[in-house]
Amino acid sequence: MGKLLEKALKDALNENKCVLGEKQVVQSIKNAKLVVISKSLAGEALEKIQNTAKDQKVSTLEFGGSSVALGKLCGLQFRVSAASLTSIADSNIKAILQEETK
C-alpha cells in the first residue's frame, strides 16, 4: 500500500473530491481522474466499472487489498469497494500508478 495513494485518498476525502462505493463510482466516473478498485469487487460490478472507465479514458488502479483495507487506507471505519478521485494532478496519478505496480 503506497503512501502516495493513502495521501491522495485522505486529501480527496477532506476536500470532498472523492466518491466512494461501487454504484456511486459508476455514476460519477465521467468526472473522475482516477478510480481505485479493491480486490473484494468482482464479477459484473468490476467489469462495469472497468468498461465505463475505459470508455471515459479514466485511469484505474486495482488496489491489492480487500475493501476493509481500502476503507482503513481512507481513514474510514467501513468497507470501501471502489473510490473515484475527481480532483488529482496528472503527475500524482502517474506516480501512484508507478508506485503500486512495483
C-alpha positions as CSV (number, residue, x, y, z in Angstrom):
1,M,0.0,0.0,0.0
2,G,1.6,3.2,-1.2
3,K,1.9,6.3,0.8
4,L,1.0,8.4,-2.2
5,L,-2.3,6.6,-2.7
6,E,-3.1,7.0,1.0
7,K,-2.3,10.7,1.0
8,A,-4.3,11.3,-2.2
9,L,-7.3,9.4,-0.8
10,K,-7.3,11.3,2.5
11,D,-6.8,14.7,0.8
12,A,-9.6,14.0,-1.6
13,L,-11.9,12.9,1.3
14,N,-11.1,16.0,3.3
15,E,-11.9,18.3,0.3
16,N,-15.0,16.3,-0.8
17,K,-13.3,15.4,-4.1
18,C,-13.8,11.7,-3.7
19,V,-16.7,9.4,-4.4
20,L,-17.0,6.1,-2.5
21,G,-19.0,3.0,-3.3
22,E,-19.5,0.8,-6.4
23,K,-22.8,2.4,-7.6
24,Q,-21.7,6.0,-6.9
25,V,-18.4,5.5,-8.7
26,V,-20.2,4.2,-11.8
27,Q,-22.4,7.3,-11.8
28,S,-19.6,9.8,-11.3
29,I,-16.9,8.2,-13.4
30,K,-17.2,10.8,-16.2
31,N,-15.9,13.4,-13.7
32,A,-13.2,11.2,-12.2
33,K,-9.5,11.2,-12.9
34,L,-8.6,8.0,-11.1
35,V,-10.6,5.1,-10.0
36,V,-9.4,2.7,-7.2
37,I,-10.9,-0.7,-7.1
38,S,-10.5,-3.2,-4.2
39,K,-10.0,-6.9,-4.7
40,S,-13.3,-7.6,-3.0
41,L,-15.2,-6.2,-6.0
42,A,-15.7,-9.0,-8.6
43,G,-18.0,-10.1,-11.4
44,E,-20.3,-7.8,-13.2
45,A,-19.7,-4.8,-10.9
46,L,-15.9,-4.9,-11.6
47,E,-16.5,-5.3,-15.4
48,K,-18.9,-2.4,-15.4
49,I,-16.5,0.0,-13.6
50,Q,-13.6,-1.1,-15.8
51,N,-15.5,-0.8,-19.1
52,T,-17.0,2.6,-18.1
53,A,-13.6,3.9,-17.1
54,K,-12.0,2.7,-20.3
55,D,-14.8,4.3,-22.4
56,Q,-14.3,7.6,-20.5
57,K,-10.5,7.3,-20.6
58,V,-10.1,7.3,-16.8
59,S,-7.1,5.6,-15.2
60,T,-8.0,2.7,-12.9
61,L,-5.9,1.2,-10.1
62,E,-6.6,-2.3,-8.8
63,F,-5.9,-2.0,-5.1
64,G,-4.1,-5.0,-3.7
65,G,-6.1,-5.3,-0.5
66,S,-9.7,-6.0,0.4
67,S,-12.5,-3.5,0.8
68,V,-11.8,-3.4,4.5
69,A,-8.1,-2.5,3.8
70,L,-9.2,0.2,1.3
71,G,-11.6,1.7,3.9
72,K,-8.8,1.8,6.5
73,L,-6.5,3.4,4.0
74,C,-9.1,6.1,3.5
75,G,-9.2,6.6,7.3
76,L,-12.8,5.2,7.5
77,Q,-14.2,2.5,9.7
78,F,-16.3,0.8,7.0
79,R,-15.6,-1.1,3.8
80,V,-14.9,0.7,0.6
81,S,-15.2,-1.4,-2.6
82,A,-14.4,1.4,-5.0
83,A,-13.3,5.0,-4.9
84,S,-13.0,7.7,-7.6
85,L,-10.9,10.8,-7.2
86,T,-12.2,13.8,-9.1
87,S,-9.5,16.3,-8.3
88,I,-6.0,15.0,-8.5
89,A,-3.0,16.2,-10.5
90,D,-1.9,14.1,-13.6
91,S,1.6,13.8,-12.2
92,N,0.2,12.4,-9.0
93,I,-1.8,9.8,-10.9
94,K,1.3,8.7,-12.8
95,A,3.3,8.5,-9.5
96,I,0.6,6.5,-7.8
97,L,0.3,4.0,-10.7
98,Q,4.1,3.6,-10.8
99,E,4.3,3.1,-7.1
100,E,1.5,0.5,-7.0
101,T,3.0,-1.6,-9.9
102,K,6.3,-2.1,-8.1
